[in-house]
Amino acid sequence: MTPPIKPTSNAPVVVPGGHGPVVINRELIAKYDKPGPRYTSYPTAPHFSESFNGSAYLAEIDRSNRDEADRDLSLYFHIPFCDTLCWYCGCNVVITQKREKALPYVDYLKREVDLVAERIAKGRKVTQLHWGGGTPTYLEAEQIRDIMSHVHARFDLADDMEASVELDPRDCTKERLAALRDFGFNRASMGIQDFDPVVQARVNRIQPEDLTWKVINWCRELGYKSVNVDLIYGLPLQTTERFEHTVEEVIRINPERIATFNYAHVPWLKKHQVMIKEDELPSPEEKLRLFEMISTRFHDAGYEFIGMDHFAKPADPIARAQREGTLYRNFQGYTTHAGCDLYAFGITAISQLRRCYSQNVKKIPEYYAAIDAGHLPVERGVLLSEEDLLRRDVITRLMCNFELNPADFEAEYGIDFGTHFAKAMELFDGFEADGLVVREGGEIKVTPAGRMLIRNIAMPFDAYLGTKPGQRFSRTV
Ligand code: SF4
């Protein structure tokens, strides 16, 4: 592998990745950086509608069983509880120290599972399972066993299922980790964000290093085959120098995957983010320096850049899937399970069948009331048209694989790509002139300089962008 160029003032910085290097070119970033979606779905969540309800979702479940019963299943469980609120948090959470609040929630989750599972054809295998939040390890070992015994009884879980859980080291016991492991959980990801105590204080998340190490060691002792960590850059008072210690410590932890999320300061959407002092946030230039340092260090340590702030060891399944062109993106980020129906349970959870997205209600009382009435707790969603399916496919392939072959879409969707996407292709003339993409033998390839701007390159295919007044996204870089 070519070694990366060390960061210098204005020179483009090359960071090799599994699918080639990413180049950090300040001029191009200055030109193109603007608010844009992360495309964990298409259409994106702001375009979900309340006209899509529980009946529409049930009809899609039935249709999937009838027409696509060969698709495997992926299950997601949303455990929304956290003890304290991290001020940067962008998740849907319920902050409470009253542990008894989780008791009814566990029961209602099981009842929601019953409502869905009874519609799903026997024999469809669950090949992926994920618990997120909130904090899944907020639940006691007994509650974890209760939910998973129920899931085992209602679904056909594959022996080689990939089962992952998000951990909060501040709220995790070895007993809870063992309970998850007993039910086949084999991947754990934990939030670290930043080891610096000063930064931790600024975001209301005090997490001593020795505590994080203790939980990582428990995971390894218990036989979790993959331990992943999440970092955030762009938090208050972070500087390249300060953050180096966190990066070095993460390399010592030796995770299989590392997510380095770019902090999105969106107080108009997440009101509690006003607790973060804007004048203490790193400047855009400092954020770029942070990303350069992070990328260079992780590359030196043998990690591949997957895209959208993610790194993985070359042998990790997501790195392999990217090399093979089979990587996929959904609400949990990058995944190797492209062809699954995703059934999601719990408040705010979003299910994704081939032709629809369905999101649950956001408040616990509404969730309980819907289930008490025997209804699926659907609040909104969207039924995808043929055009949506085509555009989602284009955007996903660009985001995951950094290339497009128009001939594939012409054969699959019966279109003339150049005519169908004439407007997008005009914008691609500009991208090509700026060196973000090249067109070779009819294929479109994202260049190393384009990889940092992949959201901008995908945006011309988004037919909904700008159609909703007041819609705001985080910046693309
Ligand atoms: S632990 Fe995670 S989900 Fe809970 S408040 Fe902190 S960032 Fe949000």
Boltz pocket constraint, residues with backbone or C-beta under 6 A from the ligand:
constraints:
  - pocket:
      binder: B
      contacts: [[A, 81], [A, 82], [A, 84], [A, 85], [A, 86], [A, 88], [A, 89], [A, 90], [A, 91], [A, 93], [A, 133], [A, 134], [A, 135], [A, 168], [A, 191]]
      max_distance: 6.0
